[in-house]
Amino acid sequence: MGLFNFRKKGVEKEGYQGDLEKTTALAALFEVAGTARDATWEKKFLADAAEASFACGDPQIIQGPDGFPYFQLQIPMPNQPFQCYVLRHMVADFILDRGIGVVINAQKGQPDWVFTYGDLVNFAIKGEFYTASPAVQLPQQEVIQQQEEVLVGQPSEEFLPMPTRGIIRQFLEQQGIRDPKIALMSRQYGEEVLQELVTNLTPEKVGPQLFEALQTPMRWFLPRHYSMVAMDENGSFSDHFEPL
């Protein structure tokens, strides 16, 4: 699959100031063997990652094995000057607009952590990288029962920021999809009321092979707890779909 152009105009701001104590704490965490990194380790890492001071790798942006671009961050070398990068500020300053993820300590061969673009979108929206997923098994394609009540509208800026919409649209256009459309649906699943991002990218529209091929990359762009389904744009939701 083709990649969107993440080399957009605009320069990330300089002069970030992070928390060096959190950097020191992360450096200690990264000394822990991978097999010993449990839920407590992860909780400590996520508590410090957003505010810590990082150096950047060379080159700044690399292509991951999944084909997507990642900004390289790493623990700075002791007693050496470095340009400081702080995840909290990076997300707002340029990551949302460029559509890139973040990899930490990729120079080690096995990175210490990888944030997808969707993880960073979630941080921009909620102030946390990950939000618990609903305990519901959802199908890729929905069928609305005749008597079922659903609410349908458009995703708000708080659900799907405009820069993210643009990044996803650009990606889909590079796959040959010129008219992607979306809606937002709220419906009841047992005791849960869930919001689901609805697209018009059904197998009938894009073809079965491309439909399957799009599932993983589309989720790279979205917070992990989001549900995404495909529906016929000429069906019951025809009045609610709008261009992505």
N, C-alpha and C positions, 0 to 999 in steps of 0.2 A: 504494500500500500504506500502511496505517496505521503509525504509529510508536508504539513503547512509550513509557511515561512515564518520562523520565529525571530528572524533578524529584522525587527521593526525599528523605526526611528525612535529616538528617545534614549537617553542615557540614564542608567541608574544613579541615584543620588549618592554622593560621597559624604564622608563624615559621620557614618553610623557610629554609635556608641553602644556596645553591648555590655553584658555582665560577665566579667572575667572569672568571677567565682563560679558561675554556672559553666563556663568553659572548662575550668579545672575539674568540676564535678563530672562533666561529660568525658573528659580525657580519662578519668579513672574508670568510668563505666565501660569505655571502649577497650580497656585492658582485660575485661572479663571475657573469658572464652565464650564462643558462640553457643556451645551446648549448655552453658550455665546461665544464659540470659532468659530469665523467666518473666512472669507478669510483673513482679516487683521491679525488675530491671527496666522493663518497658515503661512502667509508670514513672520512674525516676527520669528516664530519658525524655519522655514527652513533657514532663514538668519543666525541664530546663532548655529544651531545644529552641524554643521560639525567641528567647532573650539572650542566649549565649553569643559570644563574639567568635566568629569564624573567619578564617582566611579562605580565599578562593583558589581553586585548582588551576592548572595550566594544561590545556585551554580551559576557559571558563565554562564553556558549554560543550558537552559531549553527547553522542548518540548512544542510548542504552541498547541492550540486547533486544528490547521490545520494539526498537525502531523510533522511540520518542526522544526528544531532547531533554537533557538534564543539566542544570547549573551545578557545578562542582563546589562543594564546601568541604573544608577540612580543618582539623584542629591546628592552630598556628604553632610554628616551631618555637620552643622556649627561647626567650631572650633575643628574639629577632623581630624587627619592625614588620608590620603587615597592614594591609588595608582591611579594615574591619567590615564584615558583612553580618547582618542580624536578620534572621528569618522573618521576624514580625514586620520589619520595615520593607524587606525585599518583596514580600507578597503584595503589599499595597503599591509599592513604587514601580515595579515592572513585571513581576511574575504573572499576574492576572492578564495583563495586556499581551504578553509574549507567548503564553501557552506552554510553559516549560515546567518540568518537575525539578526536584532537588535531590542530589545524591551526596551522601556524607562519607568522606574518606574512600572514594573510589580507587585512589592510588594504591590501596592495600590489596587490590585484586578482588577481594570480597568486601563490598561496601558495608559500613556499619549500619546504614539506614537508607531507605529510598522512599521519598515522598512523590507520589504521582501528582499530576496537575490537579486532579480532583481532590486529593488530600489538602492541597493548599487553597483551593476554592472553599472547602469546608472551613478552613481556618479563617479565611476572609469573612465568611458569613457568621460563624458561630464562636470564633476565638478558640477553637479546638480542632486538632487535625482529624480526629475520628469521632463519630457519633454512633451510638449503639444502633444496630439494625433491628427492625421489627421482627418478632419471632413468627413470621408468616412466609410460607413458600409461595412465591408468585410466578405465574406463567409469563413467557415472553410476549405472547399475544393474548389479549383480553377478549372475553365474550361477556357482554352486558346482558343480564337476564331481563326479560320483558318488564317485570314489575320492580326491578331494582332501582333504587334512588341513588343518583350520583350527582355531584356538583362538578361543573366543568368551567374552566376559565383559562387565563394566561398566567404563566409563572411570574411572580413578582421579582423585583431586583434582589430581594433578600433570599429568594429561592434559587434564582439563576441570574447572576450578575450579567450586565450587558457585555462586558469584555469577554466573558466566557461564552455567551451566545455567539459572538463574532468568531471566536477561535474554533468552536465546533462547526459553525457554518463554513468556514474556510476549509476545514479538514474534509467535510462532506463534499464540497465542490470539487476538491482535488480527487475525489473518488468518482466523479462524474455525475453527482447528484446536484441538480441545479435548483430544485425547488423544495428543500426540506422545510417541513412545517411542524409546529409543536402546539401542545395544549397542556393543561394541568388538570388532573382529575382527582377528586376526593371521593372515596367510597369505603364502605364498611367491610372489614374482614373479621368476622367473629366479634370480639370485643374491641378490636383496633379500628380506628379511622385513619386511613393512609392516604398520603398524597403521592400520586404517580405522574411522572413525566411521560407524556404521550407523544409519539412521533408518527409521521405518516410513512415511515420506512418499513413497510411490510414486505414479505417475500414476493408478493404479487407485483409490487411497485419496483423494487430494486433487483429482484431475482433471488432465488434461494441461496446461491453461493455467496453473493455479496451480503445478503442479510446475515448469514452466519458469521462471515468474516468481520462484520462491523461490531459485533457484540462486545468483544474484549476492548478494542480501541475506544469505543464510545464510553465505556465505563471508566476508562483512564481519565477522561475529562470531567467526570462527575464525582461528587462525594460518594463514598462506598456504600452508605446506607440508602441511597436513592434507589427507587424502583423506576425502571424504564420499560415501557411497553409500546407496541406498534399497533396502530389501528388504521382502517381504511379511511382515507380523508374524504371520501364521498359517502360515507355511512352516516350513522346517527350523530357524529361529532362534526359534520361538515361545516356548521356555522361557527364552530369554536376554534378550529385550526387557524393559525396565523403563521406567516413566514418566520422562520428562525432568525 
